[in-house]
Amino acid sequence: MEESEDVPKDFIKLKSEKLSVDEVSELVVSPSCGAVSLFIGTTRNNFKGRKVIHLEYEAYSSMAETEIKKICRDVRQKWPSVKHIAVHHRLGVVPITEASVIIAVSSPHRVESLEAVTYCINTLKASVPIWKKEIYEDEYSWKENKECFWANSEK
Amino acid sequence: AVSVLYFARSAELAGLRCETLSVPREITSLQLWEEIVKVHPRLAVIRDQVIFAVRQEYVLLGDQVLVLQPGDEVAIIPPISGG
């Protein structure tokens, strides 16, 4: 592999198809890195005792990609040794146990990629314009992340 | 005229996802909200839970003066729940 092919890259994708952990990991693997850290957000079948049938996601796609790019830029400022960052988020219907988001980060040593992945998911939940609807048996509910500063705190 | 985009709960209450709206070139974000609610009164119930994204930058509903150009995107942003 030529040196120029290993420049740090951000891989950001919003898609309605099933996400692949293999695909996302392979995007960030790098010969100069000894660590790849991953976060996978999966769909739970319950919320406060109610049975969840599936989740549905929608996004302000152009702005969501821009906000995720900003997160990547912040990651590189805080952890300069981070090599590649991949954020894949699914849109539309996500069945139970399937992934709604996969974040992967590579770095030479493990501390930076582990911390960067945590930062990515926490910041994504606070700033990226994506919305989740929980579908129950008899109704549905638009969810609100506690990280979202303009949501009313839970009454 | 600006493009107004509706998402999530706001799209359900307004009954649509996007439309063109004529508004004054300079307007506070709160006044912009009030113009939109005139067209879609059902949106009033979520006033305390939404912010705007104007040209893809978040803006609170309040006294901030917006300078809008024709074709600018203004999005209604209910509380987010990505991830």
gemmi code that builds the backbone of each chain (N, CA, C; Angstrom):
import gemmi

chains = {
    "A": [
        ("MET", (0.854, -1.206, 0.000), (0.000, 0.000, 0.000), (0.879, 1.241, 0.000)),
        ("GLU", (0.596, 2.182, -0.878), (1.390, 3.420, -0.937), (1.070, 4.293, 0.261)),
        ("GLU", (2.049, 5.092, 0.685), (1.849, 5.999, 1.826), (0.659, 6.911, 1.603)),
        ("SER", (0.491, 7.411, 0.355), (-0.555, 8.403, 0.109), (-1.947, 7.802, 0.263)),
        ("GLU", (-2.059, 6.473, 0.230), (-3.383, 5.880, 0.378), (-3.787, 5.800, 1.837)),
        ("ASP", (-2.855, 6.080, 2.747), (-3.190, 5.905, 4.149), (-3.416, 7.239, 4.853)),
        ("VAL", (-3.784, 8.292, 4.110), (-4.077, 9.556, 4.772), (-5.368, 9.414, 5.570)),
        ("PRO", (-5.480, 10.133, 6.694), (-6.682, 10.000, 7.539), (-7.942, 10.319, 6.747)),
        ("LYS", (-8.950, 9.445, 6.921), (-10.200, 9.656, 6.189), (-11.400, 9.513, 7.116)),
        ("ASP", (-12.468, 10.237, 6.760), (-13.753, 10.084, 7.437), (-14.707, 9.392, 6.476)),
        ("PHE", (-15.401, 8.376, 6.953), (-16.366, 7.646, 6.126), (-17.728, 7.810, 6.775)),
        ("ILE", (-18.587, 8.594, 6.148), (-19.888, 8.908, 6.735), (-20.969, 8.437, 5.778)),
        ("LYS", (-21.910, 7.650, 6.270), (-22.981, 7.177, 5.398), (-24.281, 7.061, 6.167)),
        ("LEU", (-25.366, 7.567, 5.550), (-26.716, 7.334, 6.044), (-27.378, 6.454, 5.001)),
        ("LYS", (-27.943, 5.319, 5.394), (-28.511, 4.418, 4.396), (-29.651, 3.612, 4.990)),
        ("SER", (-30.532, 3.152, 4.120), (-31.685, 2.404, 4.621), (-31.430, 0.896, 4.652)),
        ("GLU", (-30.343, 0.462, 4.047), (-30.042, -0.975, 4.054), (-29.398, -1.375, 5.377)),
        ("LYS", (-29.406, -2.678, 5.637), (-28.808, -3.220, 6.862), (-27.335, -2.824, 6.942)),
        ("LEU", (-26.893, -2.429, 8.155), (-25.492, -2.021, 8.340), (-24.612, -3.253, 8.530)),
        ("SER", (-23.352, -3.123, 8.178), (-22.416, -4.243, 8.281), (-21.225, -3.866, 9.139)),
        ("VAL", (-21.039, -4.616, 10.223), (-19.896, -4.369, 11.095), (-18.595, -4.662, 10.350)),
        ("ASP", (-18.589, -5.720, 9.569), (-17.381, -6.054, 8.790), (-17.000, -4.915, 7.862)),
        ("GLU", (-18.009, -4.390, 7.169), (-17.740, -3.329, 6.197), (-17.170, -2.100, 6.902)),
        ("VAL", (-17.792, -1.708, 8.023), (-17.368, -0.487, 8.710), (-15.976, -0.663, 9.314)),
        ("SER", (-15.696, -1.840, 9.895), (-14.354, -2.076, 10.449), (-13.307, -2.008, 9.368)),
        ("GLU", (-13.615, -2.635, 8.226), (-12.601, -2.675, 7.164), (-12.290, -1.293, 6.623)),
        ("LEU", (-13.245, -0.382, 6.720), (-12.996, 0.979, 6.241), (-11.886, 1.658, 7.024)),
        ("VAL", (-11.783, 1.362, 8.329), (-10.850, 2.117, 9.169), (-9.546, 1.385, 9.432)),
        ("VAL", (-9.474, 0.110, 9.078), (-8.242, -0.645, 9.310), (-7.089, 0.045, 8.584)),
        ("SER", (-5.915, 0.082, 9.227), (-4.779, 0.785, 8.635), (-3.490, 0.103, 9.077)),
        ("PRO", (-2.522, -0.002, 8.168), (-1.269, -0.655, 8.552), (-0.539, 0.058, 9.682)),
        ("SER", (-0.798, 1.377, 9.859), (-0.085, 2.114, 10.899), (-0.819, 2.056, 12.239)),
        ("CYS", (-1.949, 1.366, 12.284), (-2.761, 1.348, 13.496), (-2.794, -0.023, 14.135)),
        ("GLY", (-2.659, -0.029, 15.460), (-2.770, -1.269, 16.216), (-4.106, -1.440, 16.869)),
        ("ALA", (-4.988, -0.439, 16.707), (-6.288, -0.523, 17.380), (-7.410, -0.060, 16.474)),
        ("VAL", (-8.520, -0.831, 16.492), (-9.779, -0.391, 15.897), (-10.822, -0.536, 16.987)),
        ("SER", (-11.473, 0.559, 17.331), (-12.544, 0.491, 18.337), (-13.878, 0.712, 17.654)),
        ("LEU", (-14.897, -0.013, 18.175), (-16.222, -0.010, 17.531), (-17.307, 0.278, 18.541)),
        ("PHE", (-18.336, 1.014, 18.114), (-19.588, 1.061, 18.867), (-20.697, 0.646, 17.926)),
        ("ILE", (-21.574, -0.245, 18.409), (-22.746, -0.636, 17.626), (-23.980, -0.321, 18.466)),
        ("GLY", (-24.891, 0.502, 17.934), (-26.156, 0.768, 18.617), (-27.199, -0.169, 18.036)),
        ("THR", (-27.800, -1.000, 18.886), (-28.769, -1.968, 18.378), (-30.159, -1.694, 18.947)),
        ("THR", (-31.155, -2.223, 18.282), (-32.545, -1.956, 18.645), (-32.991, -2.895, 19.761)),
        ("ARG", (-33.451, -2.291, 20.876), (-33.972, -3.071, 21.995), (-35.430, -3.380, 21.780)),
        ("ASN", (-35.916, -4.488, 22.395), (-37.315, -4.864, 22.192), (-38.241, -4.309, 23.259)),
        ("ASN", (-37.707, -3.443, 24.140), (-38.602, -2.920, 25.170), (-38.169, -1.528, 25.604)),
        ("PHE", (-39.132, -0.753, 26.058), (-38.857, 0.553, 26.637), (-39.836, 0.748, 27.776)),
        ("LYS", (-39.316, 0.864, 28.983), (-40.134, 1.057, 30.191), (-41.296, 0.076, 30.231)),
        ("GLY", (-40.992, -1.182, 30.008), (-42.017, -2.221, 30.141), (-42.907, -2.401, 28.930)),
        ("ARG", (-42.786, -1.517, 27.919), (-43.637, -1.671, 26.735), (-42.862, -2.406, 25.654)),
        ("LYS", (-43.577, -3.238, 24.936), (-42.920, -4.020, 23.893), (-42.719, -3.148, 22.648)),
        ("VAL", (-41.465, -3.109, 22.182), (-41.147, -2.340, 20.980), (-41.156, -3.291, 19.784)),
        ("ILE", (-41.922, -2.951, 18.769), (-42.024, -3.805, 17.573), (-40.827, -3.555, 16.650)),
        ("HIS", (-40.547, -2.284, 16.380), (-39.338, -1.919, 15.643), (-39.111, -0.422, 15.819)),
        ("LEU", (-37.995, 0.074, 15.305), (-37.717, 1.518, 15.306), (-37.790, 2.033, 13.878)),
        ("GLU", (-38.115, 3.330, 13.768), (-38.030, 3.983, 12.455), (-37.218, 5.254, 12.630)),
        ("TYR", (-36.268, 5.463, 11.719), (-35.419, 6.652, 11.790), (-35.651, 7.542, 10.577)),
        ("GLU", (-35.624, 8.864, 10.808), (-35.569, 9.797, 9.688), (-34.471, 10.817, 9.987)),
        ("ALA", (-34.028, 11.510, 8.948), (-32.916, 12.451, 9.132), (-33.062, 13.661, 8.238)),
        ("TYR", (-32.487, 14.771, 8.699), (-32.243, 15.937, 7.840), (-30.874, 15.610, 7.254)),
        ("SER", (-30.882, 14.850, 6.177), (-29.666, 14.148, 5.735), (-28.483, 15.058, 5.467)),
        ("SER", (-28.703, 16.145, 4.721), (-27.546, 16.978, 4.357), (-26.928, 17.587, 5.612)),
        ("MET", (-27.780, 18.030, 6.545), (-27.228, 18.626, 7.763), (-26.635, 17.554, 8.686)),
        ("ALA", (-27.243, 16.369, 8.698), (-26.709, 15.295, 9.538), (-25.286, 14.944, 9.114)),
        ("GLU", (-25.063, 14.861, 7.808), (-23.702, 14.552, 7.326), (-22.729, 15.655, 7.716)),
        ("THR", (-23.174, 16.906, 7.593), (-22.327, 18.037, 7.980), (-21.992, 17.992, 9.466)),
        ("GLU", (-22.985, 17.696, 10.295), (-22.743, 17.648, 11.743), (-21.804, 16.495, 12.103)),
        ("ILE", (-21.952, 15.358, 11.410), (-21.052, 14.238, 11.688), (-19.629, 14.594, 11.254)),
        ("LYS", (-19.503, 15.322, 10.143), (-18.167, 15.787, 9.714), (-17.550, 16.668, 10.790)),
        ("LYS", (-18.366, 17.522, 11.425), (-17.850, 18.394, 12.494), (-17.358, 17.548, 13.660)),
        ("ILE", (-18.094, 16.471, 13.980), (-17.670, 15.580, 15.067), (-16.318, 14.965, 14.724)),
        ("CYS", (-16.168, 14.534, 13.478), (-14.886, 13.942, 13.057), (-13.751, 14.957, 13.198)),
        ("ARG", (-14.019, 16.187, 12.813), (-12.994, 17.234, 12.925), (-12.623, 17.449, 14.381)),
        ("ASP", (-13.630, 17.467, 15.263), (-13.362, 17.630, 16.695), (-12.555, 16.466, 17.237)),
        ("VAL", (-12.883, 15.253, 16.791), (-12.133, 14.068, 17.231), (-10.656, 14.223, 16.877)),
        ("ARG", (-10.391, 14.688, 15.666), (-8.988, 14.795, 15.226), (-8.247, 15.873, 15.993)),
        ("GLN", (-8.980, 16.906, 16.448), (-8.329, 17.934, 17.276), (-7.994, 17.374, 18.658)),
        ("LYS", (-8.940, 16.609, 19.217), (-8.727, 16.115, 20.579), (-7.769, 14.927, 20.623)),
        ("TRP", (-7.815, 14.071, 19.596), (-6.971, 12.885, 19.550), (-6.232, 12.869, 18.213)),
        ("PRO", (-5.159, 13.638, 18.104), (-4.486, 13.807, 16.805), (-3.954, 12.509, 16.206)),
        ("SER", (-3.743, 11.482, 17.031), (-3.205, 10.248, 16.456), (-4.286, 9.390, 15.795)),
        ("VAL", (-5.560, 9.751, 15.944), (-6.632, 8.976, 15.291), (-6.415, 8.968, 13.784)),
        ("LYS", (-6.573, 7.789, 13.186), (-6.335, 7.677, 11.752), (-7.645, 7.802, 10.977)),
        ("HIS", (-8.470, 6.772, 10.960), (-9.718, 6.813, 10.188), (-10.911, 6.752, 11.126)),
        ("ILE", (-11.999, 7.398, 10.672), (-13.249, 7.399, 11.432), (-14.365, 6.991, 10.479)),
        ("ALA", (-15.211, 6.061, 10.896), (-16.376, 5.691, 10.076), (-17.624, 5.787, 10.932)),
        ("VAL", (-18.638, 6.452, 10.414), (-19.937, 6.546, 11.081), (-21.000, 6.158, 10.064)),
        ("HIS", (-21.660, 5.039, 10.297), (-22.772, 4.612, 9.432), (-24.028, 4.619, 10.277)),
        ("HIS", (-25.081, 5.290, 9.798), (-26.355, 5.335, 10.517), (-27.447, 4.844, 9.579)),
        ("ARG", (-28.304, 4.007, 10.114), (-29.382, 3.477, 9.280), (-30.601, 4.378, 9.372)),
        ("LEU", (-31.319, 4.479, 8.261), (-32.568, 5.234, 8.221), (-33.702, 4.304, 7.838)),
        ("GLY", (-34.939, 4.725, 8.155), (-36.087, 3.887, 7.851), (-36.307, 2.880, 8.972)),
        ("VAL", (-36.897, 1.750, 8.621), (-37.257, 0.746, 9.627), (-36.028, -0.049, 10.054)),
        ("VAL", (-35.828, -0.194, 11.375), (-34.740, -1.027, 11.894), (-35.359, -2.080, 12.811)),
        ("PRO", (-35.336, -3.351, 12.406), (-35.914, -4.408, 13.234), (-35.136, -4.622, 14.528)),
        ("ILE", (-35.784, -5.266, 15.491), (-35.157, -5.548, 16.793), (-33.862, -6.325, 16.603)),
        ("THR", (-32.876, -5.990, 17.380), (-31.499, -6.522, 17.433), (-30.626, -6.077, 16.267)),
        ("GLU", (-31.180, -5.460, 15.254), (-30.310, -4.975, 14.168), (-29.681, -3.641, 14.568)),
        ("ALA", (-28.595, -3.303, 13.878), (-27.845, -2.096, 14.239), (-28.471, -0.862, 13.622)),
        ("SER", (-28.599, 0.201, 14.421), (-29.033, 1.479, 13.865), (-27.836, 2.405, 13.621)),
        ("VAL", (-26.753, 2.176, 14.346), (-25.561, 2.991, 14.121), (-24.315, 2.153, 14.417)),
        ("ILE", (-23.290, 2.350, 13.579), (-21.983, 1.725, 13.822), (-20.936, 2.822, 13.685)),
        ("ILE", (-20.082, 2.913, 14.711), (-18.988, 3.895, 14.690), (-17.683, 3.120, 14.863)),
        ("ALA", (-16.724, 3.376, 14.001), (-15.418, 2.709, 14.111), (-14.320, 3.760, 13.988)),
        ("VAL", (-13.296, 3.608, 14.836), (-12.158, 4.545, 14.828), (-10.869, 3.739, 14.933)),
        ("SER", (-9.881, 4.106, 14.126), (-8.582, 3.437, 14.233), (-7.528, 4.420, 14.728)),
        ("SER", (-6.570, 3.880, 15.496), (-5.463, 4.690, 16.003), (-4.293, 3.753, 16.272)),
        ("PRO", (-3.062, 4.309, 16.373), (-1.910, 3.440, 16.610), (-2.043, 2.628, 17.897)),
        ("HIS", (-2.518, 3.284, 18.970), (-2.669, 2.614, 20.258), (-4.110, 2.724, 20.719)),
        ("ARG", (-4.521, 1.831, 21.629), (-5.953, 1.672, 21.871), (-6.633, 2.817, 22.601)),
        ("VAL", (-5.920, 3.557, 23.465), (-6.596, 4.563, 24.294), (-7.350, 5.584, 23.444)),
        ("GLU", (-6.689, 6.086, 22.395), (-7.293, 7.158, 21.601), (-8.546, 6.674, 20.866)),
        ("SER", (-8.488, 5.500, 20.272), (-9.670, 5.059, 19.511), (-10.828, 4.730, 20.449)),
        ("LEU", (-10.541, 4.176, 21.612), (-11.618, 3.885, 22.574), (-12.281, 5.181, 23.025)),
        ("GLU", (-11.473, 6.184, 23.363), (-12.038, 7.462, 23.817), (-12.766, 8.173, 22.684)),
        ("ALA", (-12.209, 8.102, 21.480), (-12.824, 8.799, 20.351), (-14.184, 8.209, 20.006)),
        ("VAL", (-14.316, 6.896, 20.077), (-15.610, 6.268, 19.788), (-16.665, 6.730, 20.786)),
        ("THR", (-16.271, 6.781, 22.064), (-17.205, 7.253, 23.102), (-17.637, 8.683, 22.806)),
        ("TYR", (-16.672, 9.520, 22.479), (-16.983, 10.913, 22.167), (-17.925, 10.999, 20.968)),
        ("CYS", (-17.674, 10.207, 19.943), (-18.498, 10.253, 18.726), (-19.955, 9.930, 19.022)),
        ("ILE", (-20.218, 8.843, 19.728), (-21.617, 8.469, 19.937), (-22.296, 9.470, 20.874)),
        ("ASN", (-21.585, 9.924, 21.897), (-22.195, 10.895, 22.817), (-22.523, 12.206, 22.109)),
        ("THR", (-21.626, 12.674, 21.251), (-21.841, 13.939, 20.556), (-22.886, 13.784, 19.452)),
        ("LEU", (-22.901, 12.619, 18.807), (-23.920, 12.367, 17.788), (-25.311, 12.508, 18.400)),
        ("LYS", (-25.464, 11.928, 19.600), (-26.772, 11.976, 20.264), (-27.158, 13.394, 20.681)),
        ("ALA", (-26.180, 14.273, 20.816), (-26.472, 15.643, 21.242), (-26.674, 16.607, 20.083)),
        ("SER", (-26.184, 16.264, 18.887), (-26.118, 17.315, 17.860), (-26.525, 16.931, 16.442)),
        ("VAL", (-26.729, 15.669, 16.151), (-26.987, 15.300, 14.748), (-28.495, 15.198, 14.497)),
        ("PRO", (-29.020, 15.896, 13.471), (-30.471, 15.914, 13.257), (-30.998, 14.615, 12.651)),
        ("ILE", (-31.142, 13.629, 13.523), (-31.734, 12.338, 13.189), (-32.785, 12.084, 14.263)),
        ("TRP", (-33.933, 11.494, 13.867), (-35.027, 11.246, 14.804), (-35.441, 9.795, 14.764)),
        ("LYS", (-35.794, 9.278, 15.942), (-36.171, 7.881, 16.099), (-37.598, 7.798, 16.610)),
        ("LYS", (-38.378, 6.916, 15.980), (-39.747, 6.672, 16.416), (-39.799, 5.237, 16.912)),
        ("GLU", (-40.261, 5.036, 18.136), (-40.421, 3.681, 18.673), (-41.838, 3.234, 18.347)),
        ("ILE", (-41.976, 2.092, 17.691), (-43.296, 1.574, 17.338), (-43.657, 0.486, 18.345)),
        ("TYR", (-44.755, 0.683, 19.089), (-45.252, -0.307, 20.043), (-46.394, -1.073, 19.385)),
        ("GLU", (-47.040, -1.942, 20.158), (-48.138, -2.714, 19.578), (-49.312, -1.829, 19.205)),
        ("ASP", (-49.597, -0.838, 20.071), (-50.825, -0.079, 19.882), (-50.588, 1.374, 19.486)),
        ("GLU", (-49.343, 1.838, 19.602), (-49.096, 3.236, 19.249), (-47.601, 3.420, 18.970)),
        ("TYR", (-47.151, 4.689, 18.904), (-45.737, 4.958, 18.681), (-45.339, 6.182, 19.481)),
        ("SER", (-44.029, 6.422, 19.552), (-43.521, 7.550, 20.337), (-42.244, 8.086, 19.701)),
        ("TRP", (-42.199, 9.393, 19.483), (-40.961, 10.027, 19.030), (-40.042, 10.131, 20.238)),
        ("LYS", (-38.845, 9.589, 20.126), (-37.925, 9.602, 21.241), (-37.167, 10.929, 21.297)),
        ("GLU", (-36.625, 11.231, 22.478), (-35.835, 12.454, 22.674), (-34.580, 12.071, 23.441)),
        ("ASN", (-33.415, 12.319, 22.880), (-32.184, 12.003, 23.600), (-32.030, 12.945, 24.784)),
        ("LYS", (-31.580, 12.408, 25.926), (-31.366, 13.273, 27.086), (-30.242, 14.265, 26.817)),
        ("GLU", (-29.368, 13.919, 25.827), (-28.269, 14.816, 25.456), (-28.769, 16.047, 24.687)),
        ("CYS", (-29.992, 16.009, 24.199), (-30.518, 17.097, 23.371), (-30.920, 18.261, 24.265)),
        ("PHE", (-30.257, 19.403, 24.110), (-30.476, 20.473, 25.079), (-31.800, 21.191, 24.895)),
        ("TRP", (-32.495, 20.999, 23.774), (-33.768, 21.679, 23.595), (-34.967, 20.767, 23.840)),
        ("ALA", (-34.725, 19.550, 24.337), (-35.835, 18.695, 24.742), (-36.248, 19.100, 26.152)),
        ("ASN", (-37.543, 18.988, 26.443), (-37.964, 19.203, 27.833), (-37.428, 18.066, 28.676)),
        ("SER", (-36.939, 18.333, 29.855), (-36.491, 17.224, 30.708), (-37.716, 16.399, 31.089)),
        ("GLU", (-37.521, 15.128, 31.246), (-38.626, 14.182, 31.417), (-39.507, 14.551, 32.606)),
        ("LYS", (-40.814, 14.690, 32.313), (-41.714, 15.150, 33.374), (-42.056, 14.016, 34.311)),
    ],
    "B": [
        ("ALA", (-38.596, 34.398, -0.517), (-39.248, 33.133, -0.123), (-38.184, 32.128, 0.301)),
        ("VAL", (-38.441, 31.481, 1.438), (-37.505, 30.476, 1.954), (-38.156, 29.102, 1.874)),
        ("SER", (-37.305, 28.075, 1.895), (-37.806, 26.693, 1.953), (-37.905, 26.289, 3.405)),
        ("VAL", (-39.086, 25.890, 3.857), (-39.246, 25.423, 5.227), (-39.342, 23.901, 5.198)),
        ("LEU", (-38.506, 23.252, 6.000), (-38.487, 21.783, 6.069), (-39.035, 21.349, 7.421)),
        ("TYR", (-39.882, 20.324, 7.385), (-40.489, 19.798, 8.617), (-40.015, 18.378, 8.847)),
        ("PHE", (-39.690, 18.051, 10.117), (-39.221, 16.702, 10.428), (-39.973, 16.138, 11.622)),
        ("ALA", (-40.033, 14.814, 11.665), (-40.531, 14.081, 12.836), (-41.911, 14.615, 13.251)),
        ("ARG", (-42.056, 14.926, 14.524), (-43.359, 15.350, 15.042), (-43.869, 16.593, 14.321)),
        ("SER", (-42.970, 17.517, 13.968), (-43.422, 18.745, 13.309), (-43.987, 18.439, 11.922)),
        ("ALA", (-43.464, 17.434, 11.231), (-44.010, 17.046, 9.926), (-45.398, 16.436, 10.088)),
        ("GLU", (-45.581, 15.674, 11.173), (-46.917, 15.102, 11.424), (-47.935, 16.189, 11.719)),
        ("LEU", (-47.535, 17.179, 12.527), (-48.490, 18.237, 12.890), (-48.774, 19.165, 11.719)),
        ("ALA", (-47.758, 19.468, 10.918), (-47.966, 20.373, 9.786), (-48.622, 19.650, 8.615)),
        ("GLY", (-48.459, 18.330, 8.557), (-49.042, 17.546, 7.474), (-48.230, 17.576, 6.198)),
        ("LEU", (-47.025, 18.068, 6.259), (-46.179, 18.064, 5.059), (-44.714, 18.112, 5.475)),
        ("ARG", (-43.821, 17.915, 4.487), (-42.391, 17.851, 4.799), (-41.633, 19.071, 4.323)),
        ("CYS", (-42.161, 19.755, 3.312), (-41.495, 20.987, 2.907), (-42.419, 21.878, 2.119)),
        ("GLU", (-42.144, 23.171, 2.190), (-42.928, 24.133, 1.438), (-42.136, 25.422, 1.330)),
        ("THR", (-42.600, 26.292, 0.415), (-41.995, 27.605, 0.273), (-42.836, 28.599, 1.050)),
        ("LEU", (-42.168, 29.498, 1.751), (-42.876, 30.493, 2.556), (-42.288, 31.865, 2.276)),
        ("SER", (-43.149, 32.858, 2.138), (-42.658, 34.230, 1.988), (-42.577, 34.879, 3.346)),
        ("VAL", (-41.393, 35.354, 3.698), (-41.191, 36.026, 4.986), (-40.332, 37.256, 4.764)),
        ("PRO", (-40.400, 38.225, 5.699), (-39.512, 39.398, 5.577), (-38.052, 38.968, 5.566)),
        ("ARG", (-37.222, 39.752, 4.868), (-35.808, 39.413, 4.738), (-35.105, 39.400, 6.095)),
        ("GLU", (-35.480, 40.354, 6.969), (-34.912, 40.369, 8.320), (-36.043, 40.113, 9.295)),
        ("ILE", (-35.848, 39.147, 10.173), (-36.937, 38.706, 11.046), (-36.291, 38.004, 12.233)),
        ("THR", (-36.864, 38.127, 13.417), (-36.293, 37.367, 14.529), (-36.742, 35.913, 14.407)),
        ("SER", (-36.005, 35.022, 15.066), (-36.352, 33.602, 14.957), (-37.729, 33.343, 15.568)),
        ("LEU", (-38.066, 34.091, 16.616), (-39.388, 33.912, 17.212), (-40.485, 34.371, 16.249)),
        ("GLN", (-40.249, 35.500, 15.567), (-41.226, 35.984, 14.592), (-41.378, 34.979, 13.449)),
        ("LEU", (-40.281, 34.369, 13.044), (-40.348, 33.363, 11.979), (-41.227, 32.199, 12.425)),
        ("TRP", (-41.040, 31.768, 13.687), (-41.889, 30.694, 14.218), (-43.355, 31.096, 14.148)),
        ("GLU", (-43.640, 32.316, 14.548), (-45.027, 32.775, 14.563), (-45.622, 32.820, 13.162)),
        ("GLU", (-44.808, 33.187, 12.158), (-45.283, 33.158, 10.773), (-45.648, 31.741, 10.367)),
        ("ILE", (-44.821, 30.791, 10.765), (-45.064, 29.391, 10.394), (-46.311, 28.863, 11.105)),
        ("VAL", (-46.495, 29.237, 12.356), (-47.662, 28.763, 13.110), (-48.953, 29.349, 12.538)),
        ("LYS", (-48.868, 30.546, 11.954), (-50.064, 31.117, 11.295), (-50.543, 30.177, 10.192)),
        ("VAL", (-49.606, 29.594, 9.471), (-49.956, 28.691, 8.368), (-50.348, 27.313, 8.897)),
        ("HIS", (-49.700, 26.878, 9.984), (-49.950, 25.535, 10.548), (-50.183, 25.659, 12.051)),
        ("PRO", (-51.397, 26.053, 12.461), (-51.656, 26.302, 13.883), (-51.390, 25.092, 14.788)),
        ("ARG", (-51.488, 23.873, 14.255), (-51.261, 22.695, 15.093), (-49.837, 22.617, 15.624)),
        ("LEU", (-48.924, 23.360, 14.999), (-47.536, 23.344, 15.462), (-47.369, 24.028, 16.819)),
        ("ALA", (-48.342, 24.832, 17.218), (-48.186, 25.609, 18.450), (-47.862, 24.733, 19.654)),
        ("VAL", (-48.364, 23.498, 19.668), (-48.153, 22.643, 20.855), (-46.696, 22.271, 21.080)),
        ("ILE", (-45.847, 22.365, 20.050), (-44.449, 21.952, 20.238), (-43.483, 23.131, 20.348)),
        ("ARG", (-44.029, 24.341, 20.485), (-43.213, 25.545, 20.503), (-42.043, 25.473, 21.496)),
        ("ASP", (-42.262, 24.888, 22.656), (-41.215, 24.876, 23.684), (-40.192, 23.771, 23.486)),
        ("GLN", (-40.384, 22.970, 22.456), (-39.481, 21.834, 22.286), (-38.702, 21.875, 20.988)),
        ("VAL", (-38.892, 22.906, 20.190), (-38.212, 22.919, 18.897), (-37.198, 24.050, 18.813)),
        ("ILE", (-36.223, 23.830, 17.929), (-35.353, 24.922, 17.515), (-35.369, 24.917, 15.988)),
        ("PHE", (-34.727, 25.909, 15.412), (-34.596, 25.965, 13.962), (-33.203, 25.520, 13.548)),
        ("ALA", (-33.085, 25.124, 12.279), (-31.772, 25.102, 11.635), (-31.916, 26.028, 10.436)),
        ("VAL", (-31.163, 27.135, 10.445), (-31.201, 28.099, 9.347), (-29.897, 27.967, 8.585)),
        ("ARG", (-29.995, 27.647, 7.313), (-28.793, 27.348, 6.501), (-27.922, 26.335, 7.248)),
        ("GLN", (-28.563, 25.374, 7.863), (-27.926, 24.246, 8.559), (-27.128, 24.632, 9.798)),
        ("GLU", (-27.477, 25.764, 10.414), (-26.910, 26.118, 11.719), (-28.080, 26.213, 12.693)),
        ("TYR", (-27.931, 25.633, 13.874), (-29.017, 25.663, 14.856), (-29.258, 27.074, 15.375)),
        ("VAL", (-30.520, 27.433, 15.524), (-30.914, 28.746, 16.051), (-32.072, 28.543, 17.028)),
        ("LEU", (-31.935, 29.080, 18.227), (-33.033, 28.997, 19.199), (-34.159, 29.933, 18.779)),
        ("LEU", (-35.380, 29.644, 19.233), (-36.502, 30.564, 19.021), (-36.330, 31.719, 19.995)),
        ("GLY", (-36.155, 32.921, 19.455), (-35.943, 34.048, 20.362), (-35.714, 35.320, 19.589)),
        ("ASP", (-34.866, 36.185, 20.153), (-34.677, 37.525, 19.597), (-33.596, 37.609, 18.530)),
        ("GLN", (-32.941, 36.484, 18.251), (-31.868, 36.566, 17.262), (-32.424, 36.984, 15.913)),
        ("VAL", (-31.822, 37.989, 15.298), (-32.296, 38.483, 14.009), (-31.682, 37.629, 12.907)),
        ("LEU", (-32.544, 37.094, 12.058), (-32.086, 36.300, 10.920), (-32.139, 37.166, 9.674)),
        ("VAL", (-31.101, 37.048, 8.846), (-31.119, 37.728, 7.554), (-31.261, 36.629, 6.504)),
        ("LEU", (-32.434, 36.553, 5.907), (-32.750, 35.425, 5.028), (-32.628, 35.803, 3.569)),
        ("GLN", (-32.027, 34.907, 2.783), (-31.911, 35.100, 1.336), (-32.932, 34.198, 0.648)),
        ("PRO", (-33.388, 34.581, -0.547), (-34.308, 33.701, -1.278), (-33.707, 32.303, -1.436)),
        ("GLY", (-34.510, 31.290, -1.178), (-34.039, 29.918, -1.332), (-33.349, 29.348, -0.109)),
        ("ASP", (-33.129, 30.169, 0.942), (-32.507, 29.640, 2.169), (-33.367, 28.520, 2.738)),
        ("GLU", (-32.690, 27.518, 3.325), (-33.396, 26.424, 3.988), (-33.561, 26.753, 5.457)),
        ("VAL", (-34.808, 26.630, 5.934), (-35.086, 26.769, 7.359), (-35.759, 25.475, 7.778)),
        ("ALA", (-35.207, 24.771, 8.743), (-35.783, 23.487, 9.154), (-36.285, 23.592, 10.579)),
        ("ILE", (-37.435, 22.958, 10.841), (-37.957, 22.854, 12.207), (-37.352, 21.593, 12.802)),
        ("ILE", (-36.695, 21.735, 13.948), (-35.924, 20.646, 14.535), (-36.522, 20.264, 15.885)),
        ("PRO", (-37.378, 19.232, 15.929), (-37.841, 18.724, 17.224), (-36.672, 18.044, 17.953)),
        ("PRO", (-36.860, 17.694, 19.251), (-35.754, 17.054, 19.979), (-35.238, 15.834, 19.228)),
        ("ILE", (-33.909, 15.750, 19.107), (-33.311, 14.719, 18.267), (-33.135, 13.399, 19.027)),
        ("SER", (-33.026, 12.338, 18.263), (-32.902, 11.004, 18.885), (-32.126, 10.055, 17.980)),
        ("GLY", (-31.004, 10.539, 17.445), (-30.157, 9.677, 16.642), (-29.335, 8.753, 17.526)),
        ("GLY", (-28.700, 7.804, 16.863), (-27.816, 6.888, 17.583), (-28.531, 5.700, 18.167)),
    ],
}
model = gemmi.Model(1)
for chain_id, residues in chains.items():
    chain = gemmi.Chain(chain_id)
    for i, (resn, *xyz) in enumerate(residues, 1):
        res = gemmi.Residue()
        res.name, res.seqid = resn, gemmi.SeqId(i, " ")
        for name, pos in zip(("N", "CA", "C"), xyz):
            atom = gemmi.Atom()
            atom.name, atom.element = name, gemmi.Element(name[0])
            atom.pos, atom.b_iso = gemmi.Position(*pos), 0.0
            res.add_atom(atom)
        chain.add_residue(res)
    model.add_chain(chain)
structure = gemmi.Structure()
structure.add_model(model)
structure.setup_entities()
